[in-house]
């Protein structure tokens, strides 16, 4: 049975043992040096660093906005095709493979790693921003009208629905398939073996993995920066702490220290435990907003959001002839770049926990289930925020001021505000920990040549570096920390978009090989 590719590559053959670490020579050293240069430059010359961030962001958007949009559409169509094609029957790990985690733990881990901090940060701010035209609106829709409210929710779901999860699914499925079914290392380069052959283990593969590490660590640092901003805003809201860059960096340091403990405990004792706890806390906060908030409006908003999403997904996916540049470039292109930069991290983590699932089950779960849960979340938090703006109640009535405060301003108009706000801060911090923990495991695997059991010292190194980069982005961004975070995500996401499009081709070639030589030999 030809269920493995013929390759002489052996995991760790290029590795070097240094101070208790198992280092994949070129990938580890090149990425570490590039990151060190970035951190030193951001701290030594923050104004120049901020100018560089924004210059790279502008160049990427002006010249390659079409590439981000085209790539996002390709990933969605590719995933939907895999659900209905015969290759959907293929089981990750072979026909005898069994899932390692229950479905509930599986959903909790992939959801917490995939979007946790972002959902907390943007769930109120984004639809409220569109509705009040805080920073552009979809198709330049006039603000503060019933039509604007429906469009705001539909556009928000466009950014958080099928497109991001399709990006994650492509990377996750590719890694899981080539690792568990073809016996290749758990690293991004393995997904290109059908295209590159033995060159996968040479400099072609090194470059792919270097891009993957840089995309992962900067995409993750972007999210950690958002989390620090929101936690600091929550502490300012509850305890009147001064919300400064210093406080945000202190939060990053403290949470990174806790994340190190989780990293040392490993997947089961760290990420799985924290993800399950976080899911319960998130469900508790969600239930509170639905039951205590404008329940009927939230329920109605869920259905109107679904309708608006379905009506606008195609127009919003089109980049030709768009006149709403502020919205299109400032929101959609940023989101697509952010999701793409996160994809090696989330994809590899999902691959780590998805052995034993069929391709069809994997795609359906990763693509459709989180989209539905996200719709409930956005309809509840975003819907409650819009309801308060329309009723001219509370701080949100005047529109969006500080983005990271929007969630707390919405909760302020509901009972038990101190308890719910504290719970929201805890959620942000635990999402912070699980993201940092998961990210360090993923980067550790790539920089050790695909090993899943690399030394703990290596995980500690990457978890620490993630916090340092997030702090450097906030410091380098100065007064425009949000812009610096967005610029970093867009810049590193650009080259990886091309990598992911090529990955779709390679993955289909691999699945076709499996169907031809493995499924064909099964008894009818």
DACOR-V133082 format. One record per residue. N is the residue number from 1. RES is the residue in one letter. SS is DSSP state (A for helix, B for strand, O for the rest). NEAR is the number of other C-alpha atoms within 10 Angstrom. Layout:
N/RES/SS/NEAR  N/RES/SS/NEAR
//
This chain:
1/X/O/6  2/X/O/12  3/X/O/16  4/X/O/17  5/X/O/16  6/X/O/11  7/X/O/12  8/X/O/8  9/X/O/13  10/X/O/12  11/X/O/15  12/X/O/16  13/X/O/10  14/X/O/15  15/X/B/17  16/X/B/14  17/X/B/10  18/X/B/8  19/X/O/9  20/X/O/12  21/X/B/17  22/X/B/24  23/X/B/25  24/X/B/24  25/X/A/18  26/X/A/17  27/X/A/23  28/X/A/22  29/X/A/14  30/X/A/14  31/X/A/19  32/X/A/18  33/X/A/11  34/X/A/12  35/X/A/19  36/X/A/15  37/X/A/11  38/X/A/16  39/X/A/20  40/X/A/13  41/X/A/15  42/X/A/24  43/X/A/15  44/X/A/12  45/X/O/12  46/X/A/19  47/X/A/15  48/X/A/13  49/X/A/23  50/X/A/25  51/X/A/14  52/X/A/17  53/X/A/24  54/X/A/20  55/X/A/13  56/X/A/16  57/X/A/22  58/X/A/16  59/X/A/13  60/X/A/22  61/X/A/21  62/X/A/10  63/X/A/9  64/X/A/14  65/X/A/20  66/X/A/15  67/X/A/17  68/X/A/24  69/X/A/21  70/X/A/16  71/X/A/18  72/X/A/25  73/X/A/18  74/X/A/16  75/X/A/23  76/X/A/19  77/X/A/13  78/X/A/17  79/X/A/25  80/X/A/17  81/X/A/15  82/X/A/18  83/X/A/17  84/X/A/11  85/X/O/11  86/X/A/15  87/X/A/21  88/X/A/18  89/X/A/18  90/X/O/22  91/X/B/23  92/X/O/26  93/X/O/22  94/X/O/20  95/X/O/16  96/X/O/8  97/X/O/14  98/X/O/14  99/X/O/15  100/X/O/14  101/X/O/16  102/X/O/9  103/X/A/12  104/X/A/10  105/X/A/17  106/X/A/19  107/X/A/20  108/X/A/22  109/X/A/25  110/X/A/24  111/X/A/20  112/X/A/26  113/X/A/26  114/X/A/26  115/X/A/21  116/X/A/24  117/X/A/25  118/X/A/17  119/X/A/18  120/X/A/25  121/X/A/22  122/X/A/22  123/X/O/25  124/X/O/30  125/X/A/28  126/X/A/25  127/X/A/30  128/X/A/32  129/X/A/22  130/X/A/28  131/X/A/31  132/X/O/24  133/X/O/21  134/X/O/16  135/X/O/14  136/X/O/22  137/X/O/25  138/X/A/26  139/X/A/16  140/X/A/17  141/X/O/18  142/X/O/15  143/X/O/20  144/X/O/16  145/X/O/13  146/X/A/11  147/X/A/13  148/X/A/21  149/X/A/24  150/X/A/21  151/X/A/27  152/X/A/30  153/X/A/30  154/X/A/27  155/X/A/24  156/X/A/25  157/X/A/27  158/X/A/22  159/X/A/21  160/X/A/22  161/X/O/23  162/X/A/25  163/X/A/28  164/X/A/26  165/X/A/27  166/X/A/26  167/X/A/31  168/X/A/28  169/X/A/28  170/X/A/24  171/X/A/27  172/X/A/28  173/X/A/26  174/X/A/26  175/X/A/30  176/X/A/32  177/X/A/30  178/X/A/28  179/X/A/23  180/X/A/22  181/X/O/22  182/X/O/21  183/X/O/17  184/X/O/23  185/X/O/25  186/X/O/27  187/X/O/29  188/X/A/29  189/X/A/29  190/X/A/28  191/X/A/31  192/X/A/27  193/X/A/23  194/X/A/19  195/X/A/16  196/X/A/16  197/X/A/13  198/X/A/16  199/X/A/14  200/X/A/20  201/X/A/19  202/X/O/11  203/X/A/12  204/X/A/14  205/X/A/22  206/X/A/24  207/X/A/16  208/X/A/20  209/X/A/25  210/X/A/23  211/X/A/21  212/X/A/29  213/X/A/27  214/X/A/21  215/X/A/30  216/X/A/28  217/X/A/30  218/X/A/26  219/X/A/32  220/X/A/29  221/X/A/29  222/X/A/29  223/X/A/26  224/X/A/31  225/X/A/29  226/X/A/28  227/X/A/29  228/X/A/30  229/X/A/26  230/X/A/29  231/X/A/28  232/X/A/27  233/X/A/27  234/X/A/26  235/X/A/17  236/X/A/16  237/X/A/19  238/X/A/16  239/X/A/10  240/X/O/11  241/X/O/13  242/X/O/13  243/X/O/17  244/X/O/15  245/X/A/19  246/X/A/14  247/X/A/19  248/X/A/23  249/X/A/22  250/X/A/15  251/X/A/22  252/X/A/26  253/X/A/18  254/X/A/12  255/X/A/19  256/X/A/25  257/X/A/17  258/X/A/16  259/X/A/28  260/X/A/22  261/X/A/14  262/X/A/24  263/X/A/27  264/X/A/16  265/X/A/14  266/X/A/17  267/X/A/18  268/X/A/11  269/X/A/12  270/X/A/20  271/X/A/25  272/X/A/23  273/X/A/16  274/X/A/21  275/X/A/26  276/X/A/18  277/X/A/14  278/X/A/23  279/X/A/21  280/X/A/13  281/X/A/17  282/X/A/21  283/X/A/12  284/X/A/13  285/X/A/17  286/X/A/16  287/X/A/14  288/X/A/17  289/X/A/22  290/X/A/21  291/X/A/12  292/X/A/10  293/X/O/22  294/X/O/17  295/X/A/16  296/X/A/11  297/X/A/16  298/X/A/25  299/X/A/16  300/X/A/12  301/X/A/25  302/X/A/20  303/X/A/14  304/X/A/18  305/X/A/27  306/X/A/18  307/X/A/15  308/X/A/20  309/X/A/24  310/X/A/13  311/X/A/13  312/X/A/16  313/X/A/18  314/X/A/11  315/X/A/11  316/X/A/19  317/X/A/16  318/X/O/13  319/X/O/16  320/X/O/8  321/X/O/6  322/X/O/14  323/X/O/12  324/X/O/15  325/X/A/15  326/X/A/15  327/X/A/20  328/X/A/23  329/X/A/16  330/X/A/16  331/X/A/20  332/X/A/23  333/X/A/24  334/X/A/25  335/X/A/22  336/X/A/26  337/X/A/32  338/X/A/29  339/X/A/28  340/X/A/32  341/X/A/33  342/X/A/31  343/X/A/31  344/X/A/34  345/X/A/30  346/X/A/31  347/X/A/26  348/X/A/29  349/X/A/25  350/X/A/28  351/X/A/24  352/X/A/20  353/X/O/21  354/X/O/27  355/X/O/23  356/X/O/22  357/X/O/23  358/X/B/23  359/X/A/25  360/X/A/22  361/X/A/17  362/X/A/23  363/X/A/25  364/X/A/17  365/X/A/19  366/X/A/25  367/X/A/23  368/X/A/17  369/X/A/17  370/X/A/22  371/X/A/20  372/X/A/15  373/X/A/13  374/X/A/19  375/X/A/24  376/X/A/22  377/X/A/24  378/X/A/29  379/X/A/31  380/X/A/28  381/X/A/27  382/X/A/28  383/X/A/32  384/X/A/26  385/X/A/31  386/X/A/31  387/X/A/22  388/X/A/20  389/X/A/22  390/X/A/16  391/X/O/11  392/X/O/13  393/X/O/14  394/X/O/15  395/X/A/18  396/X/A/28  397/X/A/19  398/X/A/11  399/X/O/19  400/X/O/24  401/X/O/13  402/X/O/10  403/X/A/19  404/X/A/24  405/X/A/23  406/X/A/29  407/X/A/24  408/X/A/24  409/X/A/23  410/X/A/28  411/X/A/22  412/X/O/18  413/X/O/17  414/X/O/15  415/X/O/13  416/X/O/11  417/X/A/16  418/X/A/15  419/X/A/12  420/X/A/19  421/X/A/22  422/X/A/17  423/X/A/16  424/X/A/22  425/X/A/23  426/X/A/17  427/X/A/23  428/X/A/26  429/X/A/26  430/X/A/24  431/X/A/27  432/X/A/28  433/X/A/29  434/X/A/26  435/X/A/27  436/X/A/32  437/X/A/30  438/X/A/30  439/X/A/30  440/X/A/28  441/X/A/27  442/X/A/28  443/X/A/26  444/X/A/31  445/X/A/25  446/X/A/29  447/X/A/29  448/X/O/28  449/X/O/29  450/X/O/24  451/X/O/19  452/X/O/16  453/X/O/13  454/X/O/19  455/X/O/16  456/X/A/18  457/X/A/15  458/X/A/22  459/X/A/26  460/X/A/22  461/X/A/14  462/X/A/24  463/X/A/26  464/X/A/19  465/X/A/21  466/X/A/26  467/X/A/25  468/X/A/19  469/X/A/24  470/X/A/29  471/X/A/28  472/X/A/24  473/X/A/30  474/X/A/29  475/X/A/24  476/X/A/27  477/X/A/25  478/X/A/18  479/X/A/13  480/X/A/12  481/X/A/19  482/X/A/18  483/X/A/18  484/X/A/26  485/X/A/27  486/X/A/24  487/X/A/28  488/X/A/25  489/X/A/30  490/X/A/31  491/X/A/26  492/X/A/26  493/X/A/31  494/X/A/23  495/X/A/18  496/X/A/21  497/X/A/23  498/X/A/13  499/X/A/18  500/X/A/22  501/X/A/17  502/X/A/14  503/X/A/24  504/X/A/21  505/X/A/15  506/X/A/20  507/X/A/23  508/X/A/16  509/X/A/16  510/X/A/23  511/X/A/20  512/X/A/15  513/X/A/18  514/X/A/21  515/X/A/18  516/X/A/14  517/X/A/14  518/X/O/17  519/X/A/20  520/X/A/10  521/X/A/11  522/X/O/8  523/X/O/5  524/X/O/5
//
